Amino acid sequence: MKNWVRILNLIVAAALATAFAIANGGQHVTVELGLFALRSVSLPLVVFGAVLFGMVAVLLAGLRGDLRNRRQMEKARRLFERED
């Protein structure tokens, strides 16, 4: 049953993203990136790019912590194996 809920959530998210892109497809913005600027960039492209960039940043931040936890767990496992 949970798979259907996940699929439904994915469909709803895709429909909302599509509706946003259609509603704002004609909007163009200038993106200032410090040393240079990108002119006349589609607003949905900027928003989806920002979301994607944020997802990658969160993935990389979480990956660092995950690797640290794995190292600690491996040390603990080796310690417990020696005690047995």
C-alpha positions in Angstrom: 0.0 0.0 0.0 2.9 2.4 0.8 4.1 2.1 -2.8 0.9 3.6 -4.1 1.2 6.5 -1.7 4.7 7.2 -2.9 3.7 7.0 -6.5 0.7 9.3 -5.8 3.1 11.8 -4.1 5.4 11.7 -7.0 2.6 12.3 -9.5 1.3 15.3 -7.4 4.8 16.8 -7.1 5.3 16.4 -10.9 2.0 18.0 -11.6 2.7 20.9 -9.4 6.1 21.4 -11.0 4.6 21.2 -14.4 1.9 23.7 -13.5 4.5 26.1 -12.1 6.6 25.8 -15.3 3.6 26.4 -17.5 2.3 29.4 -15.5 5.7 31.1 -15.3 7.3 30.0 -18.6 7.1 33.5 -20.1 8.9 35.1 -17.2 12.6 35.9 -17.7 14.9 37.1 -15.0 18.5 38.3 -14.7 20.7 36.1 -12.4 23.6 38.0 -10.7 26.4 35.6 -9.9 29.0 38.1 -8.5 31.5 38.5 -11.3 29.0 38.1 -14.1 25.3 38.0 -14.8 23.1 35.7 -16.8 20.4 37.7 -18.6 17.0 36.6 -19.8 17.0 33.2 -18.0 13.6 31.5 -17.7 12.2 31.7 -14.2 11.3 28.0 -14.0 14.8 27.1 -15.0 16.2 29.3 -12.3 13.9 27.8 -9.6 14.4 24.2 -10.6 18.2 24.8 -10.9 18.2 26.2 -7.4 16.2 23.2 -6.0 18.6 20.8 -7.7 21.7 22.7 -6.4 20.2 22.6 -2.9 19.5 18.9 -3.2 23.1 18.2 -4.2 24.4 20.4 -1.3 22.3 18.5 1.2 23.4 15.2 -0.2 27.1 16.2 0.1 26.6 17.6 3.6 24.9 14.4 4.7 27.4 12.2 3.0 30.2 13.6 5.1 28.3 12.8 8.4 27.3 9.4 7.1 30.9 8.4 6.3 32.0 9.6 9.8 29.3 7.5 11.4 30.3 4.4 9.3 34.0 4.8 10.4 32.9 5.0 14.1 30.6 2.0 13.7 33.4 0.0 12.1 35.8 0.8 14.9 33.1 -0.3 17.5 32.5 -3.5 15.6 36.2 -4.4 15.6 36.4 -3.6 19.3 33.4 -5.9 20.1 34.8 -8.7 17.9 38.1 -8.6 19.9 36.2 -8.8 23.2 34.4 -12.0 22.2 
